[in-house]
Amino acid sequence: MSEVVIETRDLTKKYTRDAFTVTALDHVDIQIHKGDFVALMGPSGSGKTTLLHLIAAMDRATNGDILVLNENLRALSDRALAKWRTAHIGFIFQSFNLIPVLSALENVELPLKLTNLSKKERNEHAATALKLVGLGDRLDHMPRQLSGGQEQRVAIARAIVTDPDLILADEPTGNLDSTSAAEVLNLLTRLNKEFGKTIVVVTHDPHAAKCARTIRYLEKGKLLPEGQAPEDWSLVAPAAG
């Protein structure tokens, strides 16, 4: 069994809105091993994106422990969390989050500006990442000159340019047509199988989930036992096929 790179213990996240307290995650225990490809699924509001954000150190838990790469994230200061996130996490957003006035190369280079690399080295790394995602001939293209699938591949190149330990993706195919979605899923599968990257994906898409080695379901903030889906999952999940 490979080493555990993500482990949560009684992980709980609550939000206070006006006079109400909403429990987004309710005592979640999960282990994810190095090199795994995990899909988190469940109805809207089930807590899957909240869990992903906690793993990415983009939010803080209310209670419980979250250990990622042997670091207890709850023990780190905000400044230390930001530094840790830059060093270890590659995050892929559903909406791409590209800077419209920057070229593909410049967008991918952005995370490297927090490193000690020279401008030449940053350009070389960014170009290599874009070539890896099949966009070696689009370095100087602006986001508006790219298709949705190409924009998402630029976003993936940006996520992997620092060679992160973990790749986390929130609905990476949610804004794409079926052909572009398949290209993105093939790329994520390649990153997992050929490069050994540990990947956690939040998705509603059964085609995306099929690429994962493990599927875990959340319902009303609770992580269901492995192999168990919500009873009404057929009502909230798109039909496969």
N, C-alpha and C positions, 0 to 999 in steps of 0.2 A: 504494500500500500504506500503510495506517495505521501509526502508530507502535507499536513494541513496548512493551508495558506490563509484561509478565512474561517474564523470560528466566532459564533455569537452565543452568549449564555444569558438567558432570561432577558433578551434585548427588548426594551419597551420604548416607544416614542409616543408622546402625547402632545397635542397642540391645544392651546387655549384660544378660543374665538368668542369674543364678547364674554358672556357669562357661562359659556359651554366649554367643556373639555372633550376633545375628540382623541380616541386612542387609535393611532394609525398602525402601530405594531404592538402586539400583546404577547410578551414573554416568548420571543422567538429564539429557538436553538437550531443552529445549522452549522455544518462543517462542509467546506469545499476544499478539495485537494489540488495540489499543483498539477497543471496540465489538464484540468477538467474543463468542460464546456457545459455550463449550467444555464437552463432557461427558467426564468421565474414567470409564472403565469397566474392568472386569476382575474376576477371581475374588476372593473374600475373601482377604485377606492379600497382595494383589498390590502394595500400596503406594500406592493412589490417595488414601486419606484422609491418609496421611502426607504426601504431596505437597501436598495442600490445606492442611494445617496449617502446613507450611513457608512456603507462599505467604502465608498469613494472619499470619505472624510469631507463631504460637502454639507453635512448637517451633523448635529450632535444628538446622541440618545438621551432619553430622560432617565432611564434606569438600565441596569444590566451591563454586561461587558461585550466589547467587540474587539477581537484580536485579529489583525490583518498583518501578515508577514511578521509575526511574532511581536507586533507592536500593539499595546493596548491604547486604542485611539482616544478613549475617554480620559486618559492621563495626560494628553498633550495639550499645550496651549494653542490658541488660535494661530499664532505665528508658526509654531512647530508643525501644526496640522497642514498649513499651506505648503510649507517646505517639503513635508513628507509626501503630500499628494502630488506635487510636481515631480518628485523623484520616482514614484512607484506606480502612478495611476494614469492610464490612457482612457479618456471618457469620450463616448460617441453619443451625440444628441440626436433626437428625432428630427429637429428642425435645422440640422447641419451647423448653425451658429458660425458661419463664415463671415469674415469682414468684407463687405461688398466693394470697398475701394482698394483692397489688396489682391494681388494675383494669387493663383494657386500656390506658387512657391512661397510667397510671403506669408500666406495663411498658415502653411505647414511649418514655417520657420518660427512662428510666434513662441511656442513653448521653449524653444532653444535659447531665446533671449534671456531666460532666467539662469542659463548655464555660463560657464567660462569659455565656451567655444568662440573662436574668431568668426567674423562675418563670412569668410570663405568656407570655414568648416560647417557653419550653420547652413549655408546654401547647398553644400555637398550632401549633408545629411538629409535635408528636405527633398532634394532632387532624387536621392536614392529611395526615400519613402514613397514618393509619387510614382517612380518607376515600378516599385513593388506592387502598387495598386493598379497598375496599367495605365498611368497617366503621364508617362515620361514625355509625351509630345504635347502636353497641356500646361507646361510650367508657367508660361506667361499669360495664360487665359484668366480673365476675371470671372467671378462667380456667375455673373449674368450671361456669360458666353458658354456656360456649361449646362448640361442636362441635370435633372434632379439626381439621377444615379451617379453622375460624375461628381456632383457637389458632395454627395455622401462619401464617395471614395476619397475625395480631398480631405474630408473630415476624419476618415479612418487613417489616412496618411499622417495627419496632424496628431492623432491619438497615439500612433506607434513610433513617431519620429524620435522620441526620447528612449526607445527600447524599454517600455514600462514592464513591470512584473505582472500587472493585471490589466486586462482590457474590459471595461464595463460599458455596456451599450443600453440606452433607453429607447425602446421601440425603433431600432435602426432602419427598419423597412416600412415604417408607418406612413411615410409621405411619398412612397415610391410605387411605380407601376410594377406589374409582375416580373417583367424582364429585368428591370433595374434591381428589384428586390433579390432576384435569383443571383445576380452578379455580386451583390453585397454579401449575401449568405455564403456564396462560394469562397469569397475572400476571407470571411471570418473563419470558415472551416479550414482553409489553407493555413491561416495564422495559428490555429490551434494544432493541426496535425503536423505541419512541416516545421513550424518554429516553436512549438511547445508552449504557446501562450495560454495562460489561464483566462478564460472568458466567462463573464456572467452577463446574460442578456435578459432584459425585461421585454416581453412581447405578448401581443394578443394573437399573433399570426402562427397558426399550426405548422405552416411550412418552415418558418424560422425555428420553431421549437424542435422540429424533426432533425435539424442539424446538430442539436445539442446531444451530449451523452447522457445528461440527467435533466429531468423536468421536475420542478418543485412548484406546488400550487399554494397560493395564499388565499385566505377567505376571511374577511372582516378582521384583518390584522393578525390572524393566526396562521402559522405555517402548518399545513396538513402533513400527516405522515407520508414518508416517501412512497410513491406509487399510487397515492390517493388524490383524486380530483374532487372539486366541489360537486355536490349532488346535481345541481342545476347547470353544470358547466356547458352542456349542450345548448342551453338557452342563451348563454352569454359569449360563447366562443364561435368564431366564424367556422363554417363547415370546411373541412379539408377536401382537397380534390381539385 
